[in-house]
Amino acid sequence: MRPTLITGATGFVGWHVARNLIERGHRIRVLVRPESRLRELEAETATGDLRDPESLQRAACGCGVVFHVAADYRLWTKHPQEMHRSNVDGTRNMLEAARRAGVERFVYTSTVGCIGIPATCLGDEDTPVGLHDMVGAYKRSKFLAEQVALEYSRLGFPVVIVNPTAPVGDHDFKPTPTGKIVVDFLRGAMPAFVDTGLNLVDVRDTAEGHRLACERGRVGERYVLGCENLTLSEILRKLGVASGLKAPSTKIPYGVAWTAGVLSTGLARLTGRDPRIPFDAVRMARKKMFVRHDKAARELGFTPQAVDGALRRAVEWFRQNGYC
């Protein structure tokens, strides 16, 4: 059996994709940057970097499938061009290396941020959307990277795209922005909230959705991998139940959050330290990211579970690993 190459397995979603496949007997090869460390997984490693095409060609050599999960996922960066190099140029480099290696299937991990969100209904894969709808460097880079993946599929390369919503669960090492909500809650660093909303999904279901997309997805198609549309207030109440802590009940006016984001991000540009309240995160909060996953359910057999268990696992894992 030819090995399956996974990028991003040192991160949250990629780690779970790798574990999902290992548990099903797949032979796994993991792309690891020289400065990164693969934790709690037994897998063959290939040292490389998305910005180094030659290293990607070596990693992809002999592989039958590639799951390209890796991305620079931050809501603020002092150098947006570096994020573009990793997310856009890096995706093109990985696609080209896979094409040259004769890979039979390429699953690209995009984001729900690339899905259009209508004003009066739920977003899905067919909602019109463009680069002008993308808020911040991260979403712009992921939208452009998704266009690269679609370009390769139109040229005949077997690419399938998945658009996860906001995964939650254990082994969120960095943590991701969604995981940071959990950590901030546990630390008591979230005394209030804004009126926004996310679609949450258990990260284990996200990983399963990747596997299903590889096995059943149609080439050139996008699949939203999501579960529950929840307001931030509802998410915090669920975290209160999972943790035994009291959820905040104070709602901050958007204008106050906007001002805090401007000041916090301005200070970050001076100090080089990450802002406590990224301005792009505040701008994103203006719109509830509510979507539906009907297409993935219908075509892939994607059946995500309620997120309460994932939130409990996240709380337990962050506590056990000293994040709070």
C-alpha positions as CSV (number, residue, x, y, z in Angstrom):
1,M,0.0,0.0,0.0
2,R,1.4,3.4,-1.0
3,P,1.7,5.8,1.9
4,T,-0.6,8.7,2.6
5,L,1.1,12.1,3.1
6,I,-0.3,14.5,5.6
7,T,0.7,18.1,6.1
8,G,-0.1,19.9,9.3
9,A,-0.1,16.8,11.6
10,T,1.9,18.7,14.2
11,G,-1.2,21.0,14.5
12,F,-4.8,20.5,15.7
13,V,-6.9,19.2,12.7
14,G,-4.0,17.6,10.9
15,W,-3.1,15.6,14.1
16,H,-6.7,14.2,14.2
17,V,-6.7,13.4,10.5
18,A,-3.5,11.4,11.0
19,R,-4.9,9.6,14.0
20,N,-8.1,8.8,12.2
21,L,-6.2,7.2,9.3
22,I,-3.7,5.4,11.5
23,E,-6.6,3.8,13.5
24,R,-7.9,2.4,10.2
25,G,-4.6,0.8,9.2
26,H,-3.4,3.4,6.7
27,R,0.4,3.8,6.2
28,I,1.1,7.4,7.1
29,R,3.9,9.8,6.2
30,V,3.9,13.2,7.9
31,L,5.5,16.4,6.7
32,V,7.3,18.0,9.6
33,R,9.2,21.3,9.6
34,P,12.7,21.1,11.0
35,E,11.7,23.2,14.0
36,S,8.4,21.3,14.7
37,R,7.7,18.2,16.7
38,L,5.2,15.4,16.1
39,R,3.5,14.4,19.3
40,E,1.7,11.2,20.4
41,L,1.6,9.7,16.9
42,E,3.6,6.8,15.4
43,A,4.2,7.7,11.8
44,E,6.9,8.0,9.2
45,T,8.2,11.6,9.0
46,A,9.5,13.7,6.1
47,T,11.3,16.9,6.9
48,G,10.2,19.8,4.8
49,D,8.6,23.2,4.5
50,L,5.7,24.4,2.3
51,R,7.9,27.2,1.0
52,D,10.6,24.7,-0.1
53,P,9.3,22.9,-3.3
54,E,12.1,20.4,-3.4
55,S,11.4,19.2,0.1
56,L,7.7,18.7,-0.9
57,Q,8.7,16.7,-3.9
58,R,10.8,14.4,-1.7
59,A,7.9,14.0,0.8
60,A,5.3,13.2,-1.9
61,C,7.4,10.7,-3.8
62,G,5.7,7.3,-3.7
63,C,2.6,8.5,-2.0
64,G,-0.9,7.7,-3.3
65,V,-2.9,10.3,-1.4
66,V,-2.1,13.7,0.1
67,F,-4.1,15.5,2.8
68,H,-2.9,19.1,2.7
69,V,-4.1,20.3,6.1
70,A,-1.2,22.6,7.1
71,A,-1.8,26.4,7.2
72,D,-0.6,29.5,8.9
73,Y,-3.8,30.0,11.0
74,R,-3.7,33.3,12.9
75,L,-6.1,36.2,13.1
76,W,-3.2,38.7,13.3
77,T,0.2,38.8,11.8
78,K,2.7,41.7,11.5
79,H,3.8,40.3,8.1
80,P,0.8,39.3,6.0
81,Q,3.1,38.5,3.1
82,E,4.6,35.6,5.1
83,M,1.1,34.2,5.6
84,H,0.5,34.4,1.9
85,R,3.8,32.6,1.2
86,S,2.7,29.7,3.4
87,N,-0.9,29.5,2.6
88,V,-1.1,30.4,-1.1
89,D,2.4,29.7,-2.5
90,G,2.7,26.7,-0.2
91,T,-0.5,25.2,-1.4
92,R,0.6,25.6,-5.0
93,N,3.9,24.0,-4.2
94,M,2.2,21.1,-2.5
95,L,-0.2,20.6,-5.4
96,E,2.6,20.7,-7.9
97,A,4.7,18.2,-5.9
98,A,1.7,15.8,-5.6
99,R,1.0,16.2,-9.3
100,R,4.5,15.3,-10.3
101,A,4.5,12.3,-7.9
102,G,1.4,10.9,-9.6
103,V,-0.8,11.2,-6.5
104,E,-4.3,9.6,-7.0
105,R,-6.2,11.9,-4.6
106,F,-5.5,15.3,-3.1
107,V,-7.7,16.5,-0.2
108,Y,-7.3,20.2,0.4
109,T,-8.3,21.7,3.8
110,S,-9.9,25.1,3.2
111,T,-12.0,26.9,5.8
112,V,-15.6,28.0,6.4
113,G,-14.3,31.5,6.0
114,C,-14.3,30.9,2.2
115,I,-18.0,30.1,2.3
116,G,-20.5,32.9,1.5
117,I,-22.8,33.9,4.4
118,P,-26.1,35.4,3.2
119,A,-27.9,38.0,5.4
120,T,-31.1,36.0,5.8
121,C,-30.3,32.3,5.6
122,L,-27.5,29.8,6.1
123,G,-24.4,29.7,3.9
124,D,-23.4,26.7,1.9
125,E,-21.1,25.7,-0.9
126,D,-23.2,27.4,-3.6
127,T,-23.5,30.8,-1.9
128,P,-21.8,33.5,-4.1
129,V,-18.6,34.8,-2.5
130,G,-15.5,36.6,-3.6
131,L,-12.2,37.9,-2.4
132,H,-13.8,41.2,-1.5
133,D,-15.8,39.3,1.2
134,M,-12.7,38.0,2.9
135,V,-11.9,39.9,6.2
136,G,-8.2,39.9,7.2
137,A,-5.0,38.4,5.9
138,Y,-5.8,34.8,6.9
139,K,-9.2,34.6,5.1
140,R,-7.8,36.3,2.0
141,S,-4.9,33.9,1.9
142,K,-7.1,30.8,2.3
143,F,-9.5,32.1,-0.3
144,L,-6.7,32.5,-2.8
145,A,-5.3,29.1,-1.9
146,E,-8.7,27.5,-2.5
147,Q,-8.7,29.1,-5.9
148,V,-5.4,27.5,-6.6
149,A,-6.8,24.1,-5.6
150,L,-9.8,24.6,-7.9
151,E,-7.5,25.6,-10.7
152,Y,-5.6,22.3,-10.4
153,S,-8.9,20.4,-10.4
154,R,-10.0,22.1,-13.6
155,L,-6.8,21.0,-15.2
156,G,-7.7,17.4,-14.3
157,F,-5.8,16.8,-11.1
158,P,-8.0,14.9,-8.5
159,V,-8.5,17.6,-5.9
160,V,-11.4,17.5,-3.3
161,I,-11.9,20.5,-1.0
162,V,-13.2,20.4,2.5
163,N,-14.3,23.6,4.4
164,P,-14.3,22.9,8.2
165,T,-16.1,25.3,10.4
166,A,-14.7,25.8,13.9
167,P,-13.4,22.5,15.3
168,V,-13.1,21.9,19.0
169,G,-11.7,19.1,21.1
170,D,-8.5,17.7,22.5
171,H,-4.9,18.1,21.3
172,D,-5.3,21.8,20.2
173,F,-1.6,22.4,20.7
174,K,-1.2,26.0,19.7
175,P,-4.2,26.6,20.5
176,T,-6.2,27.7,17.5
177,P,-8.4,30.8,17.8
178,T,-11.4,28.6,18.6
179,G,-9.4,26.8,21.2
180,K,-8.3,30.1,22.6
181,I,-11.9,30.9,23.4
182,V,-11.9,27.8,25.6
183,V,-8.6,28.7,27.3
184,D,-9.6,32.3,27.9
185,F,-12.9,31.1,29.4
186,L,-11.1,28.7,31.7
187,R,-8.6,31.4,32.8
188,G,-11.4,33.8,33.6
189,A,-10.2,36.1,30.8
190,M,-13.5,36.4,29.1
191,P,-15.8,38.5,31.4
192,A,-18.1,39.5,28.6
193,F,-18.9,38.7,25.0
194,V,-20.1,40.3,21.7
195,D,-23.2,39.3,19.7
196,T,-21.6,36.9,17.2
197,G,-21.9,33.3,16.3
198,L,-19.9,30.3,15.0
199,N,-20.6,26.9,13.7
200,L,-18.8,24.4,15.9
201,V,-17.9,20.8,15.1
202,D,-16.1,18.1,17.0
203,V,-12.5,17.9,15.6
204,R,-12.9,14.1,15.5
205,D,-15.8,14.5,13.1
206,T,-13.8,17.0,11.1
207,A,-11.1,14.3,10.7
208,E,-13.7,11.7,9.7
209,G,-15.0,14.2,7.2
210,H,-11.6,14.4,5.6
211,R,-11.4,10.6,5.2
212,L,-14.9,10.5,3.7
213,A,-14.1,13.3,1.3
214,C,-11.1,11.3,0.1
215,E,-13.1,8.1,-0.4
216,R,-16.4,9.6,-1.7
217,G,-16.0,13.2,-2.6
218,R,-16.3,14.4,-6.2
219,V,-13.3,16.0,-7.8
220,G,-13.4,19.8,-7.9
221,E,-16.2,19.9,-5.3
222,R,-16.2,21.7,-1.9
223,Y,-17.8,20.2,1.3
224,V,-18.6,22.1,4.4
225,L,-17.7,20.1,7.5
226,G,-19.8,21.6,10.3
227,C,-22.3,20.8,12.9
228,E,-24.0,23.3,15.3
229,N,-24.7,27.0,14.7
230,L,-24.3,28.6,18.1
231,T,-24.1,32.2,19.3
232,L,-21.0,33.0,21.4
233,S,-23.3,33.3,24.4
234,E,-24.6,29.8,23.8
235,I,-21.0,28.5,23.4
236,L,-20.0,30.1,26.7
237,R,-23.0,28.6,28.5
238,K,-22.0,25.1,27.2
239,L,-18.4,25.7,28.4
240,G,-19.9,26.6,31.8
241,V,-21.6,23.3,31.9
242,A,-18.5,21.4,30.7
243,S,-16.1,23.2,33.2
244,G,-18.3,23.9,36.2
245,L,-17.5,27.6,35.9
246,K,-19.9,30.4,35.6
247,A,-20.5,31.8,32.1
248,P,-20.3,35.6,31.6
249,S,-23.7,37.3,31.1
250,T,-22.5,40.8,30.0
251,K,-22.8,41.6,26.3
252,I,-20.4,44.2,24.9
253,P,-21.7,46.7,22.3
254,Y,-20.0,46.2,18.9
255,G,-18.6,49.8,19.0
256,V,-16.8,49.1,22.2
257,A,-15.3,45.9,20.8
258,W,-14.3,47.8,17.6
259,T,-12.4,50.5,19.6
260,A,-10.7,47.8,21.8
261,G,-9.6,46.0,18.7
262,V,-8.1,49.1,17.1
263,L,-6.2,50.0,20.2
264,S,-5.0,46.4,20.9
265,T,-3.9,45.8,17.3
266,G,-2.2,49.2,17.1
267,L,-0.2,48.4,20.2
268,A,0.8,45.0,18.7
269,R,2.2,46.7,15.7
270,L,4.5,48.8,17.9
271,T,5.5,45.9,20.2
272,G,5.5,43.0,17.8
273,R,3.5,41.0,20.4
274,D,0.1,39.4,19.5
275,P,-2.8,41.6,20.2
276,R,-5.2,40.6,23.0
277,I,-8.1,41.6,20.8
278,P,-7.2,41.4,17.1
279,F,-9.0,44.0,15.0
280,D,-9.7,41.5,12.3
281,A,-11.4,39.2,14.8
282,V,-13.7,42.0,15.8
283,R,-14.5,42.7,12.2
284,M,-15.3,39.0,11.6
285,A,-17.6,39.0,14.6
286,R,-19.9,41.4,12.9
287,K,-21.3,38.5,10.9
288,K,-22.5,35.2,12.4
289,M,-20.8,32.4,10.6
290,F,-23.8,30.2,10.4
291,V,-23.8,27.5,7.6
292,R,-25.3,24.1,6.8
293,H,-23.5,20.8,5.9
294,D,-26.3,19.2,3.9
295,K,-24.0,18.5,0.9
296,A,-21.4,16.6,3.0
297,A,-24.2,14.6,4.7
298,R,-25.8,13.7,1.4
299,E,-22.7,12.9,-0.7
300,L,-20.1,11.8,1.9
301,G,-22.3,10.3,4.6
302,F,-21.0,12.9,7.0
303,T,-22.9,12.6,10.4
304,P,-21.3,14.8,13.0
305,Q,-22.3,14.4,16.7
306,A,-23.4,17.2,19.1
307,V,-20.4,19.3,20.2
308,D,-21.0,19.0,24.0
309,G,-18.6,16.1,24.2
310,A,-15.9,17.8,22.2
311,L,-16.2,20.9,24.5
312,R,-15.8,18.6,27.6
313,R,-12.7,17.0,26.0
314,A,-11.2,20.4,25.2
315,V,-11.7,21.6,28.8
316,E,-10.2,18.4,30.2
317,W,-7.2,18.5,27.8
318,F,-6.4,22.1,28.3
319,R,-6.6,21.7,32.1
320,Q,-4.5,18.5,32.1
321,N,-1.8,20.1,29.9
322,G,-1.3,23.3,31.9
323,Y,-3.0,25.8,29.6
324,C,-5.0,27.3,32.4
